[in-house]
């Protein structure tokens, strides 16, 4: 596993964009797992810029699977993960929209939607690379504390602290408007990806990064389950790394 500490959020995003660009160049038919969020969003914007500068960089044959979607949220709702991905990445590069997948939070049969999502990933040969952000309570995707390492795509109810974080006004105006659950790629599906990359920046992520590395590995901090993956790369900035004590891995400073 690699733990890379960058000086600031932009250089962390650049490093993630570098890795995605390399993966797509080496493997044009890459099957890529993607998270939403401000932090990975910076890397997507960087990739959009790169493609405009270098037409040789192409996403034409890439297939993507997003990690989560809010239950009840139609894709055209500006607060949905689908809308975020379309407006921040998919519609700005040459990827074929039909090769991009986000679970439908407004599906009539949500369990069927989850099963079909995992089946589709398996039919595409599994994820080559999955890009993750980090939640304030150590969640990845929307695998909240308590998620098992073998969990599959499913409905997860938000914890009180996630509800509070989501209803801070940035996306959802208040608790009443905040969905109470999401569909999320399971930890099992994430751990089966051939390469896992997690990005966390800013002081607000310092405690989660600390709990991921310095605490006991287990479902209480879902991100810590990633430490068991044979090919994990974690990219943080110095603020997010500031509470690390004894991570037990070599840190690379770039
Ligand atoms: C939510 C999403 C995750 C994302 C995380 C971090 O919890 N479900 O996929 O990684 O937020 O988002 P941000 O980078 O905006 O802090």
py3Dmol code that shows the C-alpha trace and the ligand (Angstrom):
import py3Dmol

protein = """\
ATOM      1  CA  UNK A   1       0.000   0.000   0.000  1.00  0.00           C
ATOM      2  CA  UNK A   2       1.134   3.531  -0.659  1.00  0.00           C
ATOM      3  CA  UNK A   3       0.343   6.592   1.440  1.00  0.00           C
ATOM      4  CA  UNK A   4       1.214   9.777  -0.382  1.00  0.00           C
ATOM      5  CA  UNK A   5       1.128  13.170   1.305  1.00  0.00           C
ATOM      6  CA  UNK A   6       0.841  16.179  -0.995  1.00  0.00           C
ATOM      7  CA  UNK A   7       1.275  19.786   0.083  1.00  0.00           C
ATOM      8  CA  UNK A   8      -2.265  20.924  -0.828  1.00  0.00           C
ATOM      9  CA  UNK A   9      -5.629  19.740  -2.222  1.00  0.00           C
ATOM     10  CA  UNK A  10      -4.798  20.742  -5.800  1.00  0.00           C
ATOM     11  CA  UNK A  11      -1.604  18.717  -5.938  1.00  0.00           C
ATOM     12  CA  UNK A  12      -3.449  15.733  -4.419  1.00  0.00           C
ATOM     13  CA  UNK A  13      -6.127  16.039  -7.118  1.00  0.00           C
ATOM     14  CA  UNK A  14      -3.422  16.292  -9.796  1.00  0.00           C
ATOM     15  CA  UNK A  15      -1.795  13.128  -8.526  1.00  0.00           C
ATOM     16  CA  UNK A  16      -5.118  11.290  -8.678  1.00  0.00           C
ATOM     17  CA  UNK A  17      -5.776  12.651 -12.174  1.00  0.00           C
ATOM     18  CA  UNK A  18      -2.272  11.457 -13.204  1.00  0.00           C
ATOM     19  CA  UNK A  19      -3.090   7.945 -12.012  1.00  0.00           C
ATOM     20  CA  UNK A  20      -6.448   7.865 -13.828  1.00  0.00           C
ATOM     21  CA  UNK A  21      -4.849   9.248 -17.000  1.00  0.00           C
ATOM     22  CA  UNK A  22      -2.126   6.591 -16.890  1.00  0.00           C
ATOM     23  CA  UNK A  23      -4.651   3.820 -16.285  1.00  0.00           C
ATOM     24  CA  UNK A  24      -6.801   4.935 -19.241  1.00  0.00           C
ATOM     25  CA  UNK A  25      -3.759   5.260 -21.481  1.00  0.00           C
ATOM     26  CA  UNK A  26      -2.444   1.802 -20.656  1.00  0.00           C
ATOM     27  CA  UNK A  27      -5.902   0.222 -20.649  1.00  0.00           C
ATOM     28  CA  UNK A  28      -8.276   2.120 -22.969  1.00  0.00           C
ATOM     29  CA  UNK A  29     -11.155  -0.225 -22.053  1.00  0.00           C
ATOM     30  CA  UNK A  30     -10.728   0.504 -18.354  1.00  0.00           C
ATOM     31  CA  UNK A  31     -13.592  -0.342 -15.988  1.00  0.00           C
ATOM     32  CA  UNK A  32     -13.491   2.514 -13.510  1.00  0.00           C
ATOM     33  CA  UNK A  33     -15.328   2.959 -10.221  1.00  0.00           C
ATOM     34  CA  UNK A  34     -15.959   6.609  -9.306  1.00  0.00           C
ATOM     35  CA  UNK A  35     -17.122   8.507  -6.248  1.00  0.00           C
ATOM     36  CA  UNK A  36     -18.794  11.894  -6.119  1.00  0.00           C
ATOM     37  CA  UNK A  37     -17.761  14.645  -3.699  1.00  0.00           C
ATOM     38  CA  UNK A  38     -15.727  17.826  -3.774  1.00  0.00           C
ATOM     39  CA  UNK A  39     -12.406  16.025  -3.386  1.00  0.00           C
ATOM     40  CA  UNK A  40     -12.597  13.552  -6.302  1.00  0.00           C
ATOM     41  CA  UNK A  41     -14.459  16.297  -8.217  1.00  0.00           C
ATOM     42  CA  UNK A  42     -11.227  18.324  -8.363  1.00  0.00           C
ATOM     43  CA  UNK A  43      -9.469  15.435 -10.105  1.00  0.00           C
ATOM     44  CA  UNK A  44     -12.330  15.072 -12.621  1.00  0.00           C
ATOM     45  CA  UNK A  45     -12.092  18.761 -13.486  1.00  0.00           C
ATOM     46  CA  UNK A  46      -8.367  18.339 -13.976  1.00  0.00           C
ATOM     47  CA  UNK A  47      -8.982  15.425 -16.360  1.00  0.00           C
ATOM     48  CA  UNK A  48     -11.466  17.545 -18.352  1.00  0.00           C
ATOM     49  CA  UNK A  49      -8.800  20.248 -18.689  1.00  0.00           C
ATOM     50  CA  UNK A  50      -6.205  17.686 -19.730  1.00  0.00           C
ATOM     51  CA  UNK A  51      -8.412  16.232 -22.421  1.00  0.00           C
ATOM     52  CA  UNK A  52      -8.939  19.679 -23.901  1.00  0.00           C
ATOM     53  CA  UNK A  53      -5.185  20.189 -23.989  1.00  0.00           C
ATOM     54  CA  UNK A  54      -4.397  16.705 -25.262  1.00  0.00           C
ATOM     55  CA  UNK A  55      -6.897  15.168 -27.692  1.00  0.00           C
ATOM     56  CA  UNK A  56      -4.804  11.972 -27.493  1.00  0.00           C
ATOM     57  CA  UNK A  57      -6.293  11.352 -24.052  1.00  0.00           C
ATOM     58  CA  UNK A  58      -9.589   9.564 -24.647  1.00  0.00           C
ATOM     59  CA  UNK A  59     -12.310   8.031 -22.456  1.00  0.00           C
ATOM     60  CA  UNK A  60     -14.240   6.668 -25.458  1.00  0.00           C
ATOM     61  CA  UNK A  61     -13.905   3.040 -24.445  1.00  0.00           C
ATOM     62  CA  UNK A  62     -13.964   3.497 -20.682  1.00  0.00           C
ATOM     63  CA  UNK A  63     -16.845   2.095 -18.625  1.00  0.00           C
ATOM     64  CA  UNK A  64     -17.655   3.680 -15.274  1.00  0.00           C
ATOM     65  CA  UNK A  65     -19.627   2.602 -12.221  1.00  0.00           C
ATOM     66  CA  UNK A  66     -20.387   5.171  -9.538  1.00  0.00           C
ATOM     67  CA  UNK A  67     -20.239   4.192  -5.918  1.00  0.00           C
ATOM     68  CA  UNK A  68     -23.580   5.545  -4.704  1.00  0.00           C
ATOM     69  CA  UNK A  69     -26.832   7.378  -5.238  1.00  0.00           C
ATOM     70  CA  UNK A  70     -29.473   8.815  -2.898  1.00  0.00           C
ATOM     71  CA  UNK A  71     -32.638   6.753  -2.526  1.00  0.00           C
ATOM     72  CA  UNK A  72     -35.624   8.434  -4.137  1.00  0.00           C
ATOM     73  CA  UNK A  73     -33.491  10.821  -6.191  1.00  0.00           C
ATOM     74  CA  UNK A  74     -34.193  10.985  -9.924  1.00  0.00           C
ATOM     75  CA  UNK A  75     -31.098  11.406 -12.127  1.00  0.00           C
ATOM     76  CA  UNK A  76     -32.173  14.846 -13.351  1.00  0.00           C
ATOM     77  CA  UNK A  77     -32.253  16.231  -9.801  1.00  0.00           C
ATOM     78  CA  UNK A  78     -29.233  18.561  -9.432  1.00  0.00           C
ATOM     79  CA  UNK A  79     -28.516  17.017  -6.016  1.00  0.00           C
ATOM     80  CA  UNK A  80     -28.139  13.482  -7.395  1.00  0.00           C
ATOM     81  CA  UNK A  81     -24.823  11.713  -7.934  1.00  0.00           C
ATOM     82  CA  UNK A  82     -25.800  11.178 -11.584  1.00  0.00           C
ATOM     83  CA  UNK A  83     -26.278  14.900 -12.110  1.00  0.00           C
ATOM     84  CA  UNK A  84     -22.964  15.671 -10.387  1.00  0.00           C
ATOM     85  CA  UNK A  85     -21.081  13.204 -12.595  1.00  0.00           C
ATOM     86  CA  UNK A  86     -22.745  14.348 -15.812  1.00  0.00           C
ATOM     87  CA  UNK A  87     -22.080  18.025 -15.184  1.00  0.00           C
ATOM     88  CA  UNK A  88     -18.604  17.723 -13.663  1.00  0.00           C
ATOM     89  CA  UNK A  89     -17.139  14.994 -15.829  1.00  0.00           C
ATOM     90  CA  UNK A  90     -19.105  12.805 -18.222  1.00  0.00           C
ATOM     91  CA  UNK A  91     -20.587  15.530 -20.427  1.00  0.00           C
ATOM     92  CA  UNK A  92     -17.277  17.381 -20.558  1.00  0.00           C
ATOM     93  CA  UNK A  93     -15.151  14.525 -21.924  1.00  0.00           C
ATOM     94  CA  UNK A  94     -15.597  12.090 -24.807  1.00  0.00           C
ATOM     95  CA  UNK A  95     -16.918   9.193 -22.696  1.00  0.00           C
ATOM     96  CA  UNK A  96     -20.052   7.513 -24.076  1.00  0.00           C
ATOM     97  CA  UNK A  97     -22.852   8.291 -21.651  1.00  0.00           C
ATOM     98  CA  UNK A  98     -24.291   4.795 -22.143  1.00  0.00           C
ATOM     99  CA  UNK A  99     -21.049   3.372 -20.710  1.00  0.00           C
ATOM    100  CA  UNK A 100     -21.465   5.338 -17.489  1.00  0.00           C
ATOM    101  CA  UNK A 101     -23.436   3.718 -14.692  1.00  0.00           C
ATOM    102  CA  UNK A 102     -24.890   5.182 -11.515  1.00  0.00           C
ATOM    103  CA  UNK A 103     -27.429   3.155  -9.522  1.00  0.00           C
ATOM    104  CA  UNK A 104     -30.971   4.459  -9.902  1.00  0.00           C
ATOM    105  CA  UNK A 105     -32.135   5.793  -6.550  1.00  0.00           C
ATOM    106  CA  UNK A 106     -35.617   6.154  -7.978  1.00  0.00           C
ATOM    107  CA  UNK A 107     -35.894   2.519  -9.170  1.00  0.00           C
ATOM    108  CA  UNK A 108     -39.221   0.872  -8.365  1.00  0.00           C
ATOM    109  CA  UNK A 109     -37.482  -2.228  -7.011  1.00  0.00           C
ATOM    110  CA  UNK A 110     -34.367  -1.063  -5.207  1.00  0.00           C
ATOM    111  CA  UNK A 111     -33.135  -4.555  -4.243  1.00  0.00           C
ATOM    112  CA  UNK A 112     -33.330  -5.622  -7.862  1.00  0.00           C
ATOM    113  CA  UNK A 113     -31.481  -2.451  -8.882  1.00  0.00           C
ATOM    114  CA  UNK A 114     -28.671  -3.342  -6.446  1.00  0.00           C
ATOM    115  CA  UNK A 115     -28.421  -6.942  -7.618  1.00  0.00           C
ATOM    116  CA  UNK A 116     -28.424  -5.887 -11.272  1.00  0.00           C
ATOM    117  CA  UNK A 117     -25.660  -3.351 -10.559  1.00  0.00           C
ATOM    118  CA  UNK A 118     -23.334  -5.971  -9.086  1.00  0.00           C
ATOM    119  CA  UNK A 119     -24.161  -8.350 -11.939  1.00  0.00           C
ATOM    120  CA  UNK A 120     -23.329  -5.701 -14.509  1.00  0.00           C
ATOM    121  CA  UNK A 121     -19.983  -4.999 -12.827  1.00  0.00           C
ATOM    122  CA  UNK A 122     -19.220  -8.726 -12.817  1.00  0.00           C
ATOM    123  CA  UNK A 123     -20.265  -9.009 -16.479  1.00  0.00           C
ATOM    124  CA  UNK A 124     -17.761  -6.237 -17.311  1.00  0.00           C
ATOM    125  CA  UNK A 125     -15.026  -8.256 -15.585  1.00  0.00           C
ATOM    126  CA  UNK A 126     -15.001  -6.320 -12.275  1.00  0.00           C
ATOM    127  CA  UNK A 127     -13.507  -2.918 -11.523  1.00  0.00           C
ATOM    128  CA  UNK A 128      -9.941  -2.285 -12.695  1.00  0.00           C
ATOM    129  CA  UNK A 129      -9.601   0.834 -10.581  1.00  0.00           C
ATOM    130  CA  UNK A 130     -11.950   2.388  -8.039  1.00  0.00           C
ATOM    131  CA  UNK A 131     -11.572   5.986  -6.917  1.00  0.00           C
ATOM    132  CA  UNK A 132     -12.982   6.777  -3.472  1.00  0.00           C
ATOM    133  CA  UNK A 133     -13.452   9.802  -1.267  1.00  0.00           C
ATOM    134  CA  UNK A 134     -13.599   9.577   2.516  1.00  0.00           C
ATOM    135  CA  UNK A 135     -16.606  10.403   4.679  1.00  0.00           C
ATOM    136  CA  UNK A 136     -16.347  12.343   7.942  1.00  0.00           C
ATOM    137  CA  UNK A 137     -17.138   9.113   9.866  1.00  0.00           C
ATOM    138  CA  UNK A 138     -14.851   6.861   7.824  1.00  0.00           C
ATOM    139  CA  UNK A 139     -17.467   5.801   5.304  1.00  0.00           C
ATOM    140  CA  UNK A 140     -16.515   4.995   1.713  1.00  0.00           C
ATOM    141  CA  UNK A 141     -19.163   5.226  -0.966  1.00  0.00           C
ATOM    142  CA  UNK A 142     -22.026   5.200   1.493  1.00  0.00           C
ATOM    143  CA  UNK A 143     -20.797   2.178   3.425  1.00  0.00           C
ATOM    144  CA  UNK A 144     -21.581   3.527   6.844  1.00  0.00           C
ATOM    145  CA  UNK A 145     -19.904   2.254  10.048  1.00  0.00           C
ATOM    146  CA  UNK A 146     -20.949  -1.361  10.587  1.00  0.00           C
ATOM    147  CA  UNK A 147     -20.590  -2.315   6.898  1.00  0.00           C
ATOM    148  CA  UNK A 148     -18.988  -5.712   6.512  1.00  0.00           C
ATOM    149  CA  UNK A 149     -16.025  -6.414   4.254  1.00  0.00           C
ATOM    150  CA  UNK A 150     -18.218  -8.805   2.284  1.00  0.00           C
ATOM    151  CA  UNK A 151     -21.161  -6.443   1.737  1.00  0.00           C
ATOM    152  CA  UNK A 152     -22.590  -6.043  -1.752  1.00  0.00           C
ATOM    153  CA  UNK A 153     -24.453  -3.210  -3.438  1.00  0.00           C
ATOM    154  CA  UNK A 154     -27.389  -2.472  -1.172  1.00  0.00           C
ATOM    155  CA  UNK A 155     -29.513   0.138   0.573  1.00  0.00           C
ATOM    156  CA  UNK A 156     -27.825   1.770   3.550  1.00  0.00           C
ATOM    157  CA  UNK A 157     -29.567   4.021   6.076  1.00  0.00           C
ATOM    158  CA  UNK A 158     -27.580   7.104   7.007  1.00  0.00           C
ATOM    159  CA  UNK A 159     -26.250   7.527  10.524  1.00  0.00           C
ATOM    160  CA  UNK A 160     -27.180  10.645  12.511  1.00  0.00           C
ATOM    161  CA  UNK A 161     -23.806  12.238  11.788  1.00  0.00           C
ATOM    162  CA  UNK A 162     -24.075  11.644   8.029  1.00  0.00           C
ATOM    163  CA  UNK A 163     -27.580  13.109   8.059  1.00  0.00           C
ATOM    164  CA  UNK A 164     -26.243  16.148   9.892  1.00  0.00           C
ATOM    165  CA  UNK A 165     -23.327  16.513   7.444  1.00  0.00           C
ATOM    166  CA  UNK A 166     -25.581  16.160   4.393  1.00  0.00           C
ATOM    167  CA  UNK A 167     -28.120  18.678   5.634  1.00  0.00           C
ATOM    168  CA  UNK A 168     -25.580  21.461   6.142  1.00  0.00           C
ATOM    169  CA  UNK A 169     -27.119  23.553   3.379  1.00  0.00           C
ATOM    170  CA  UNK A 170     -24.549  22.882   0.651  1.00  0.00           C
ATOM    171  CA  UNK A 171     -26.692  20.280  -1.076  1.00  0.00           C
ATOM    172  CA  UNK A 172     -29.732  19.740   1.125  1.00  0.00           C
ATOM    173  CA  UNK A 173     -31.241  22.786   2.787  1.00  0.00           C
ATOM    174  CA  UNK A 174     -32.362  21.029   5.963  1.00  0.00           C
ATOM    175  CA  UNK A 175     -32.918  17.637   7.552  1.00  0.00           C
ATOM    176  CA  UNK A 176     -36.417  17.383   6.103  1.00  0.00           C
ATOM    177  CA  UNK A 177     -35.086  17.572   2.556  1.00  0.00           C
ATOM    178  CA  UNK A 178     -32.213  15.160   3.199  1.00  0.00           C
ATOM    179  CA  UNK A 179     -32.730  11.594   1.975  1.00  0.00           C
ATOM    180  CA  UNK A 180     -32.456   9.041   4.747  1.00  0.00           C
ATOM    181  CA  UNK A 181     -30.656   6.362   2.727  1.00  0.00           C
ATOM    182  CA  UNK A 182     -28.582   5.590  -0.343  1.00  0.00           C
ATOM    183  CA  UNK A 183     -27.724   2.746  -2.660  1.00  0.00           C
ATOM    184  CA  UNK A 184     -24.043   2.011  -2.322  1.00  0.00           C
ATOM    185  CA  UNK A 185     -21.511  -0.280  -3.863  1.00  0.00           C
ATOM    186  CA  UNK A 186     -20.661  -2.772  -1.123  1.00  0.00           C
ATOM    187  CA  UNK A 187     -17.273  -3.092   0.565  1.00  0.00           C
ATOM    188  CA  UNK A 188     -16.944  -6.562  -0.975  1.00  0.00           C
ATOM    189  CA  UNK A 189     -17.334  -5.195  -4.498  1.00  0.00           C
ATOM    190  CA  UNK A 190     -14.912  -2.363  -3.745  1.00  0.00           C
ATOM    191  CA  UNK A 191     -12.332  -4.744  -2.264  1.00  0.00           C
ATOM    192  CA  UNK A 192     -12.505  -6.909  -5.398  1.00  0.00           C
ATOM    193  CA  UNK A 193     -11.335  -4.003  -7.571  1.00  0.00           C
ATOM    194  CA  UNK A 194      -7.833  -4.596  -8.896  1.00  0.00           C
ATOM    195  CA  UNK A 195      -6.625  -1.212  -7.637  1.00  0.00           C
ATOM    196  CA  UNK A 196      -8.205   0.991  -4.970  1.00  0.00           C
ATOM    197  CA  UNK A 197      -7.373   4.709  -4.701  1.00  0.00           C
ATOM    198  CA  UNK A 198      -8.685   6.899  -1.918  1.00  0.00           C
ATOM    199  CA  UNK A 199      -8.323  10.660  -1.769  1.00  0.00           C
ATOM    200  CA  UNK A 200      -8.889  12.852   1.291  1.00  0.00           C
ATOM    201  CA  UNK A 201      -7.961  16.481   1.706  1.00  0.00           C
ATOM    202  CA  UNK A 202      -8.528  19.258   4.211  1.00  0.00           C
ATOM    203  CA  UNK A 203      -8.487  19.492   7.969  1.00  0.00           C
ATOM    204  CA  UNK A 204     -12.075  18.208   8.170  1.00  0.00           C
ATOM    205  CA  UNK A 205     -10.785  14.785   7.035  1.00  0.00           C
ATOM    206  CA  UNK A 206      -7.888  14.595   9.524  1.00  0.00           C
ATOM    207  CA  UNK A 207      -9.834  12.595  12.130  1.00  0.00           C
ATOM    208  CA  UNK A 208     -11.152  10.116   9.550  1.00  0.00           C
ATOM    209  CA  UNK A 209      -7.657   9.588   8.137  1.00  0.00           C
ATOM    210  CA  UNK A 210      -6.331   9.103  11.672  1.00  0.00           C
ATOM    211  CA  UNK A 211      -9.052   6.556  12.491  1.00  0.00           C
ATOM    212  CA  UNK A 212      -8.496   4.764   9.189  1.00  0.00           C
ATOM    213  CA  UNK A 213      -4.781   4.200   9.823  1.00  0.00           C
ATOM    214  CA  UNK A 214      -4.195   4.400  13.559  1.00  0.00           C
ATOM    215  CA  UNK A 215      -7.247   2.634  14.891  1.00  0.00           C
ATOM    216  CA  UNK A 216      -8.409  -0.947  14.912  1.00  0.00           C
ATOM    217  CA  UNK A 217      -9.160  -2.300  11.450  1.00  0.00           C
ATOM    218  CA  UNK A 218     -12.809  -3.256  11.121  1.00  0.00           C
ATOM    219  CA  UNK A 219     -16.343  -2.322  10.109  1.00  0.00           C
ATOM    220  CA  UNK A 220     -16.544   0.502  12.697  1.00  0.00           C
ATOM    221  CA  UNK A 221     -14.365   2.503  10.283  1.00  0.00           C
ATOM    222  CA  UNK A 222     -15.216   1.129   6.831  1.00  0.00           C
ATOM    223  CA  UNK A 223     -12.225   2.874   5.194  1.00  0.00           C
ATOM    224  CA  UNK A 224      -9.916   0.823   7.440  1.00  0.00           C
ATOM    225  CA  UNK A 225     -11.162  -2.331   5.687  1.00  0.00           C
ATOM    226  CA  UNK A 226      -9.374  -1.083   2.581  1.00  0.00           C
ATOM    227  CA  UNK A 227      -6.035  -1.619   4.354  1.00  0.00           C
ATOM    228  CA  UNK A 228      -6.460  -5.323   3.660  1.00  0.00           C
ATOM    229  CA  UNK A 229      -6.416  -4.696  -0.103  1.00  0.00           C
ATOM    230  CA  UNK A 230      -3.243  -5.807  -1.928  1.00  0.00           C
ATOM    231  CA  UNK A 231      -3.102  -2.673  -4.098  1.00  0.00           C
ATOM    232  CA  UNK A 232      -4.273   0.383  -2.207  1.00  0.00           C
ATOM    233  CA  UNK A 233      -3.081   3.939  -2.851  1.00  0.00           C
ATOM    234  CA  UNK A 234      -4.126   6.685  -0.473  1.00  0.00           C
ATOM    235  CA  UNK A 235      -3.538  10.302  -1.465  1.00  0.00           C
ATOM    236  CA  UNK A 236      -3.941  12.982   1.200  1.00  0.00           C
ATOM    237  CA  UNK A 237      -2.829  16.575   1.668  1.00  0.00           C
ATOM    238  CA  UNK A 238      -0.846  17.703   4.680  1.00  0.00           C
ATOM    239  CA  UNK A 239      -3.968  18.955   6.484  1.00  0.00           C
ATOM    240  CA  UNK A 240      -5.732  15.596   6.146  1.00  0.00           C
ATOM    241  CA  UNK A 241      -2.512  13.864   7.303  1.00  0.00           C
ATOM    242  CA  UNK A 242      -2.053  16.135  10.308  1.00  0.00           C
ATOM    243  CA  UNK A 243      -3.594  13.805  12.918  1.00  0.00           C
ATOM    244  CA  UNK A 244      -1.737  10.639  11.795  1.00  0.00           C
ATOM    245  CA  UNK A 245       0.274   9.092  14.630  1.00  0.00           C
ATOM    246  CA  UNK A 246       1.582   5.688  13.818  1.00  0.00           C
ATOM    247  CA  UNK A 247       0.175   4.612  10.470  1.00  0.00           C
ATOM    248  CA  UNK A 248       2.462   1.561  10.214  1.00  0.00           C
ATOM    249  CA  UNK A 249       3.219   2.241   6.549  1.00  0.00           C
ATOM    250  CA  UNK A 250       5.888   4.200   4.745  1.00  0.00           C
ATOM    251  CA  UNK A 251       4.727   7.688   3.883  1.00  0.00           C
ATOM    252  CA  UNK A 252       5.811   9.225   0.621  1.00  0.00           C
ATOM    253  CA  UNK A 253       5.963  13.021   0.560  1.00  0.00           C
ATOM    254  CA  UNK A 254       5.621  14.609  -2.870  1.00  0.00           C
TER     255      UNK A 254
END
"""
ligand_1 = """\
16
LIG
C -20.099 11.291 0.336
C -20.073 10.346 -0.833
C -18.723 9.728 -0.992
C -17.676 10.817 -0.976
C -17.708 11.564 0.344
C -16.674 12.650 0.457
O -20.148 10.613 1.500
N -21.018 9.282 -0.707
O -18.692 9.005 -2.195
O -16.450 10.227 -1.160
O -18.972 12.153 0.402
O -17.096 13.830 -0.168
P -16.260 15.156 -0.158
O -15.073 14.910 -1.002
O -17.177 16.195 -0.745
O -15.913 15.446 1.242
"""
view = py3Dmol.view(width=600, height=400)
view.addModel(protein, "pdb")
view.setStyle({"model": 0}, {"cartoon": {"style": "trace"}})
view.addModel(ligand_1, "xyz")
view.setStyle({"model": 1}, {"stick": {}})
view.zoomTo()
view.show()
